[in-house]
């Protein structure tokens, strides 16, 4: 099963629907969605609030499950996994990047980035090397002992990206990663995501409202009321 971009899909959604219940009312969010994302692709999802963009991120990362349909990521049918297996899957395959950074304020940049590694079998020396390596990749090697309050918003997001990649996941899911940043910092973060995609082969699925951010992606999908209404394809650099 190949993706529209010609590569093997890292994500395959088949007939995916999602409905939430609010009291006795059912609220449909996604409707019979089919979607492939190729390995190494940078995909942007756009659309109005409530169109289903963040729901897709939650489904492909195993945080949520569909009401109907199949979600296959990195060759694994997520519907076949129990909660413990889903947690292990996320830890191995998915890196999360949020608009609000989600750093722990009482931990240094180093300690925030190290957190995912505490659940692995790496010893202290190995963890330290992994953390310093990724802090170097995001341009913050000299800030490892700084606390979030001592960093700019752009630097905090770099720490969050370092935390997302420290376990070497195959997929990065980014929910409005530049939403809280000024224009210059946003450009730096988008440059970094592009580099992670090109040089390190990370597949990226990014939700954004910013057309300038979406221009960095290989493909832009527009959602409206849970339905795919438009797709823009760009040549890879």
BALOBA-1460 file (C-alpha; in Angstrom, 3 decimals):
// residues 237
<rec num="1" residu="x" x="0.000" y="0.000" z="0.000"/>
<rec num="2" residu="x" x="1.844" y="3.131" z="-1.243"/>
<rec num="3" residu="x" x="1.063" y="6.734" z="-0.378"/>
<rec num="4" residu="x" x="0.121" y="9.410" z="-2.926"/>
<rec num="5" residu="x" x="3.688" y="10.753" z="-2.688"/>
<rec num="6" residu="x" x="5.110" y="7.446" z="-3.888"/>
<rec num="7" residu="x" x="6.807" y="6.275" z="-0.694"/>
<rec num="8" residu="x" x="5.801" y="3.664" z="1.830"/>
<rec num="9" residu="x" x="3.219" y="5.161" z="4.195"/>
<rec num="10" residu="x" x="4.206" y="5.744" z="7.808"/>
<rec num="11" residu="x" x="0.527" y="6.625" z="8.424"/>
<rec num="12" residu="x" x="-2.492" y="4.981" z="6.816"/>
<rec num="13" residu="x" x="-6.040" y="5.926" z="7.828"/>
<rec num="14" residu="x" x="-8.854" y="3.880" z="6.318"/>
<rec num="15" residu="x" x="-12.505" y="4.848" z="6.692"/>
<rec num="16" residu="x" x="-11.765" y="6.707" z="9.919"/>
<rec num="17" residu="x" x="-14.664" y="8.388" z="11.683"/>
<rec num="18" residu="x" x="-14.656" y="10.013" z="15.099"/>
<rec num="19" residu="x" x="-17.664" y="11.068" z="17.132"/>
<rec num="20" residu="x" x="-17.565" y="12.588" z="20.614"/>
<rec num="21" residu="x" x="-20.421" y="12.510" z="23.087"/>
<rec num="22" residu="x" x="-21.450" y="15.581" z="25.042"/>
<rec num="23" residu="x" x="-24.094" y="14.489" z="27.471"/>
<rec num="24" residu="x" x="-26.662" y="12.841" z="25.192"/>
<rec num="25" residu="x" x="-25.542" y="14.672" z="22.043"/>
<rec num="26" residu="x" x="-23.197" y="13.036" z="19.522"/>
<rec num="27" residu="x" x="-20.764" y="15.435" z="17.831"/>
<rec num="28" residu="x" x="-19.190" y="14.064" z="14.634"/>
<rec num="29" residu="x" x="-15.616" y="15.275" z="14.059"/>
<rec num="30" residu="x" x="-14.219" y="13.044" z="11.298"/>
<rec num="31" residu="x" x="-16.225" y="11.301" z="8.603"/>
<rec num="32" residu="x" x="-14.911" y="8.267" z="6.684"/>
<rec num="33" residu="x" x="-11.447" y="9.758" z="6.266"/>
<rec num="34" residu="x" x="-8.808" y="8.020" z="4.148"/>
<rec num="35" residu="x" x="-5.282" y="9.390" z="4.404"/>
<rec num="36" residu="x" x="-1.746" y="8.207" z="3.675"/>
<rec num="37" residu="x" x="1.402" y="9.972" z="4.846"/>
<rec num="38" residu="x" x="4.668" y="8.739" z="3.335"/>
<rec num="39" residu="x" x="7.799" y="8.019" z="5.310"/>
<rec num="40" residu="x" x="9.881" y="11.186" z="5.328"/>
<rec num="41" residu="x" x="6.971" y="13.429" z="4.345"/>
<rec num="42" residu="x" x="6.273" y="16.844" z="5.898"/>
<rec num="43" residu="x" x="2.480" y="17.251" z="5.951"/>
<rec num="44" residu="x" x="0.552" y="20.326" z="7.082"/>
<rec num="45" residu="x" x="-3.089" y="20.159" z="8.176"/>
<rec num="46" residu="x" x="-5.162" y="23.327" z="7.920"/>
<rec num="47" residu="x" x="-8.795" y="24.185" z="8.526"/>
<rec num="48" residu="x" x="-11.095" y="26.067" z="10.891"/>
<rec num="49" residu="x" x="-11.321" y="25.257" z="14.583"/>
<rec num="50" residu="x" x="-13.307" y="22.075" z="15.102"/>
<rec num="51" residu="x" x="-12.559" y="20.709" z="11.638"/>
<rec num="52" residu="x" x="-10.769" y="17.635" z="12.992"/>
<rec num="53" residu="x" x="-7.077" y="18.601" z="12.641"/>
<rec num="54" residu="x" x="-6.006" y="17.952" z="16.223"/>
<rec num="55" residu="x" x="-8.198" y="14.850" z="16.334"/>
<rec num="56" residu="x" x="-6.110" y="13.389" z="13.519"/>
<rec num="57" residu="x" x="-2.940" y="14.068" z="15.529"/>
<rec num="58" residu="x" x="-4.474" y="12.342" z="18.556"/>
<rec num="59" residu="x" x="-5.476" y="9.319" z="16.484"/>
<rec num="60" residu="x" x="-2.135" y="8.803" z="14.727"/>
<rec num="61" residu="x" x="-0.268" y="9.172" z="18.021"/>
<rec num="62" residu="x" x="-2.489" y="6.673" z="19.813"/>
<rec num="63" residu="x" x="-3.811" y="9.182" z="22.328"/>
<rec num="64" residu="x" x="-7.351" y="8.641" z="21.049"/>
<rec num="65" residu="x" x="-9.068" y="5.886" z="19.082"/>
<rec num="66" residu="x" x="-11.489" y="6.159" z="16.151"/>
<rec num="67" residu="x" x="-15.200" y="5.455" z="16.412"/>
<rec num="68" residu="x" x="-14.852" y="3.503" z="13.160"/>
<rec num="69" residu="x" x="-12.056" y="2.642" z="10.743"/>
<rec num="70" residu="x" x="-8.380" y="1.658" z="11.013"/>
<rec num="71" residu="x" x="-5.326" y="3.665" z="12.026"/>
<rec num="72" residu="x" x="-2.014" y="2.098" z="10.999"/>
<rec num="73" residu="x" x="1.229" y="3.843" z="11.981"/>
<rec num="74" residu="x" x="4.733" y="2.520" z="11.297"/>
<rec num="75" residu="x" x="3.146" y="-0.736" z="10.205"/>
<rec num="76" residu="x" x="1.225" y="-1.172" z="13.478"/>
<rec num="77" residu="x" x="-2.584" y="-1.295" z="13.629"/>
<rec num="78" residu="x" x="-3.142" y="0.873" z="16.702"/>
<rec num="79" residu="x" x="-6.556" y="-0.675" z="17.264"/>
<rec num="80" residu="x" x="-4.862" y="-3.970" z="18.111"/>
<rec num="81" residu="x" x="-2.906" y="-2.520" z="21.053"/>
<rec num="82" residu="x" x="-3.944" y="-2.290" z="24.690"/>
<rec num="83" residu="x" x="-3.146" y="0.828" z="26.745"/>
<rec num="84" residu="x" x="0.249" y="-0.418" z="27.913"/>
<rec num="85" residu="x" x="1.256" y="-1.328" z="24.371"/>
<rec num="86" residu="x" x="0.020" y="2.046" z="23.092"/>
<rec num="87" residu="x" x="2.154" y="3.838" z="25.681"/>
<rec num="88" residu="x" x="5.188" y="1.822" z="24.593"/>
<rec num="89" residu="x" x="4.377" y="2.552" z="20.945"/>
<rec num="90" residu="x" x="4.192" y="6.310" z="21.589"/>
<rec num="91" residu="x" x="7.460" y="6.279" z="23.518"/>
<rec num="92" residu="x" x="9.238" y="4.561" z="20.641"/>
<rec num="93" residu="x" x="7.670" y="6.035" z="17.529"/>
<rec num="94" residu="x" x="6.090" y="9.438" z="18.246"/>
<rec num="95" residu="x" x="7.540" y="12.784" z="19.295"/>
<rec num="96" residu="x" x="5.094" y="15.478" z="20.446"/>
<rec num="97" residu="x" x="5.498" y="19.224" z="19.906"/>
<rec num="98" residu="x" x="2.840" y="21.537" z="21.380"/>
<rec num="99" residu="x" x="1.990" y="25.214" z="21.045"/>
<rec num="100" residu="x" x="2.486" y="25.789" z="24.781"/>
<rec num="101" residu="x" x="5.842" y="23.887" z="25.032"/>
<rec num="102" residu="x" x="4.675" y="21.876" z="28.116"/>
<rec num="103" residu="x" x="8.046" y="22.145" z="29.854"/>
<rec num="104" residu="x" x="8.289" y="21.471" z="33.588"/>
<rec num="105" residu="x" x="9.329" y="24.816" z="35.145"/>
<rec num="106" residu="x" x="11.317" y="23.358" z="38.068"/>
<rec num="107" residu="x" x="13.521" y="21.277" z="35.744"/>
<rec num="108" residu="x" x="16.442" y="22.549" z="33.677"/>
<rec num="109" residu="x" x="16.489" y="22.273" z="29.897"/>
<rec num="110" residu="x" x="18.686" y="19.183" z="30.273"/>
<rec num="111" residu="x" x="16.295" y="17.565" z="32.744"/>
<rec num="112" residu="x" x="13.230" y="18.348" z="30.615"/>
<rec num="113" residu="x" x="14.835" y="16.734" z="27.579"/>
<rec num="114" residu="x" x="16.014" y="13.733" z="29.599"/>
<rec num="115" residu="x" x="12.522" y="12.873" z="30.865"/>
<rec num="116" residu="x" x="11.520" y="10.448" z="28.053"/>
<rec num="117" residu="x" x="14.815" y="8.585" z="28.487"/>
<rec num="118" residu="x" x="14.105" y="7.792" z="32.137"/>
<rec num="119" residu="x" x="11.645" y="5.169" z="30.893"/>
<rec num="120" residu="x" x="14.300" y="3.420" z="28.807"/>
<rec num="121" residu="x" x="17.125" y="1.066" z="29.706"/>
<rec num="122" residu="x" x="19.819" y="3.656" z="29.040"/>
<rec num="123" residu="x" x="22.292" y="4.314" z="31.837"/>
<rec num="124" residu="x" x="23.117" y="7.828" z="33.090"/>
<rec num="125" residu="x" x="26.107" y="8.275" z="30.799"/>
<rec num="126" residu="x" x="24.131" y="7.203" z="27.733"/>
<rec num="127" residu="x" x="21.228" y="9.476" z="28.675"/>
<rec num="128" residu="x" x="23.581" y="12.426" z="29.105"/>
<rec num="129" residu="x" x="25.114" y="11.884" z="25.680"/>
<rec num="130" residu="x" x="21.698" y="11.601" z="24.007"/>
<rec num="131" residu="x" x="20.490" y="14.807" z="25.667"/>
<rec num="132" residu="x" x="23.612" y="16.802" z="24.795"/>
<rec num="133" residu="x" x="23.458" y="15.548" z="21.216"/>
<rec num="134" residu="x" x="19.886" y="16.729" z="20.656"/>
<rec num="135" residu="x" x="20.453" y="20.031" z="22.476"/>
<rec num="136" residu="x" x="23.276" y="20.572" z="20.022"/>
<rec num="137" residu="x" x="20.994" y="19.756" z="17.085"/>
<rec num="138" residu="x" x="18.460" y="22.391" z="18.205"/>
<rec num="139" residu="x" x="21.186" y="24.971" z="18.902"/>
<rec num="140" residu="x" x="20.960" y="25.014" z="22.717"/>
<rec num="141" residu="x" x="24.072" y="23.165" z="23.834"/>
<rec num="142" residu="x" x="25.091" y="26.122" z="26.026"/>
<rec num="143" residu="x" x="21.665" y="26.403" z="27.665"/>
<rec num="144" residu="x" x="21.395" y="22.934" z="29.187"/>
<rec num="145" residu="x" x="21.367" y="24.189" z="32.803"/>
<rec num="146" residu="x" x="18.898" y="27.013" z="32.208"/>
<rec num="147" residu="x" x="15.346" y="26.782" z="33.519"/>
<rec num="148" residu="x" x="12.360" y="27.537" z="31.238"/>
<rec num="149" residu="x" x="11.864" y="30.953" z="32.891"/>
<rec num="150" residu="x" x="15.411" y="31.880" z="31.815"/>
<rec num="151" residu="x" x="14.710" y="31.119" z="28.154"/>
<rec num="152" residu="x" x="12.873" y="32.963" z="25.410"/>
<rec num="153" residu="x" x="9.734" y="31.461" z="23.889"/>
<rec num="154" residu="x" x="11.683" y="30.306" z="20.857"/>
<rec num="155" residu="x" x="14.308" y="28.676" z="23.066"/>
<rec num="156" residu="x" x="11.616" y="26.950" z="25.127"/>
<rec num="157" residu="x" x="10.149" y="25.508" z="21.951"/>
<rec num="158" residu="x" x="13.620" y="24.307" z="20.937"/>
<rec num="159" residu="x" x="13.888" y="22.504" z="24.276"/>
<rec num="160" residu="x" x="10.473" y="20.954" z="23.617"/>
<rec num="161" residu="x" x="11.620" y="19.806" z="20.173"/>
<rec num="162" residu="x" x="14.802" y="18.342" z="21.675"/>
<rec num="163" residu="x" x="12.620" y="16.417" z="24.137"/>
<rec num="164" residu="x" x="10.463" y="15.208" z="21.226"/>
<rec num="165" residu="x" x="13.426" y="13.813" z="19.276"/>
<rec num="166" residu="x" x="15.654" y="12.505" z="22.086"/>
<rec num="167" residu="x" x="14.205" y="8.975" z="21.776"/>
<rec num="168" residu="x" x="14.740" y="9.085" z="17.990"/>
<rec num="169" residu="x" x="11.059" y="8.658" z="17.001"/>
<rec num="170" residu="x" x="10.122" y="8.090" z="13.386"/>
<rec num="171" residu="x" x="7.172" y="10.517" z="13.518"/>
<rec num="172" residu="x" x="6.835" y="14.069" z="14.863"/>
<rec num="173" residu="x" x="3.346" y="15.457" z="15.485"/>
<rec num="174" residu="x" x="3.256" y="19.217" z="15.949"/>
<rec num="175" residu="x" x="0.120" y="21.064" z="17.066"/>
<rec num="176" residu="x" x="0.457" y="24.783" z="16.224"/>
<rec num="177" residu="x" x="4.204" y="24.739" z="17.052"/>
<rec num="178" residu="x" x="4.648" y="28.428" z="16.161"/>
<rec num="179" residu="x" x="1.330" y="29.690" z="17.560"/>
<rec num="180" residu="x" x="2.858" y="31.447" z="20.603"/>
<rec num="181" residu="x" x="5.978" y="32.785" z="18.883"/>
<rec num="182" residu="x" x="6.953" y="36.056" z="17.238"/>
<rec num="183" residu="x" x="7.698" y="36.017" z="13.520"/>
<rec num="184" residu="x" x="11.475" y="35.639" z="13.865"/>
<rec num="185" residu="x" x="11.245" y="32.793" z="16.394"/>
<rec num="186" residu="x" x="8.542" y="31.092" z="14.319"/>
<rec num="187" residu="x" x="10.816" y="31.144" z="11.278"/>
<rec num="188" residu="x" x="13.641" y="29.569" z="13.296"/>
<rec num="189" residu="x" x="11.354" y="26.790" z="14.561"/>
<rec num="190" residu="x" x="10.071" y="26.069" z="11.049"/>
<rec num="191" residu="x" x="13.664" y="25.998" z="9.776"/>
<rec num="192" residu="x" x="14.469" y="23.471" z="12.501"/>
<rec num="193" residu="x" x="11.480" y="21.262" z="11.665"/>
<rec num="194" residu="x" x="12.500" y="21.375" z="8.009"/>
<rec num="195" residu="x" x="16.033" y="20.340" z="8.918"/>
<rec num="196" residu="x" x="14.801" y="17.451" z="11.062"/>
<rec num="197" residu="x" x="12.733" y="16.316" z="8.105"/>
<rec num="198" residu="x" x="15.455" y="16.669" z="5.455"/>
<rec num="199" residu="x" x="18.611" y="15.689" z="7.312"/>
<rec num="200" residu="x" x="17.298" y="13.263" z="9.913"/>
<rec num="201" residu="x" x="14.436" y="11.713" z="7.950"/>
<rec num="202" residu="x" x="11.718" y="12.559" z="10.464"/>
<rec num="203" residu="x" x="8.171" y="12.349" z="9.158"/>
<rec num="204" residu="x" x="6.279" y="15.458" z="10.312"/>
<rec num="205" residu="x" x="2.541" y="16.050" z="10.620"/>
<rec num="206" residu="x" x="1.879" y="19.663" z="11.616"/>
<rec num="207" residu="x" x="-1.400" y="21.387" z="12.435"/>
<rec num="208" residu="x" x="-1.274" y="25.107" z="11.728"/>
<rec num="209" residu="x" x="-3.474" y="28.114" z="11.025"/>
<rec num="210" residu="x" x="-0.539" y="30.026" z="9.512"/>
<rec num="211" residu="x" x="-0.264" y="29.816" z="5.704"/>
<rec num="212" residu="x" x="3.425" y="30.802" z="5.943"/>
<rec num="213" residu="x" x="4.080" y="27.814" z="8.180"/>
<rec num="214" residu="x" x="2.124" y="25.520" z="5.875"/>
<rec num="215" residu="x" x="4.291" y="26.606" z="2.944"/>
<rec num="216" residu="x" x="7.184" y="24.689" z="4.523"/>
<rec num="217" residu="x" x="5.369" y="21.372" z="4.081"/>
<rec num="218" residu="x" x="5.542" y="19.036" z="1.099"/>
<rec num="219" residu="x" x="1.770" y="18.732" z="1.145"/>
<rec num="220" residu="x" x="-1.055" y="20.784" z="2.646"/>
<rec num="221" residu="x" x="-4.399" y="19.180" z="3.443"/>
<rec num="222" residu="x" x="-7.450" y="21.317" z="4.187"/>
<rec num="223" residu="x" x="-10.179" y="19.922" z="6.409"/>
<rec num="224" residu="x" x="-13.684" y="21.236" z="6.838"/>
<rec num="225" residu="x" x="-16.163" y="19.592" z="9.219"/>
<rec num="226" residu="x" x="-14.122" y="16.411" z="9.285"/>
<rec num="227" residu="x" x="-13.921" y="16.034" z="5.524"/>
<rec num="228" residu="x" x="-10.861" y="16.476" z="3.326"/>
<rec num="229" residu="x" x="-11.780" y="19.279" z="0.930"/>
<rec num="230" residu="x" x="-8.500" y="20.309" z="-0.669"/>
<rec num="231" residu="x" x="-4.920" y="19.123" z="-1.075"/>
<rec num="232" residu="x" x="-1.885" y="21.118" z="-2.229"/>
<rec num="233" residu="x" x="1.184" y="19.167" z="-3.305"/>
<rec num="234" residu="x" x="4.664" y="20.664" z="-3.484"/>
<rec num="235" residu="x" x="7.924" y="19.275" z="-4.790"/>
<rec num="236" residu="x" x="10.290" y="18.167" z="-2.056"/>
<rec num="237" residu="x" x="13.426" y="20.291" z="-1.760"/>
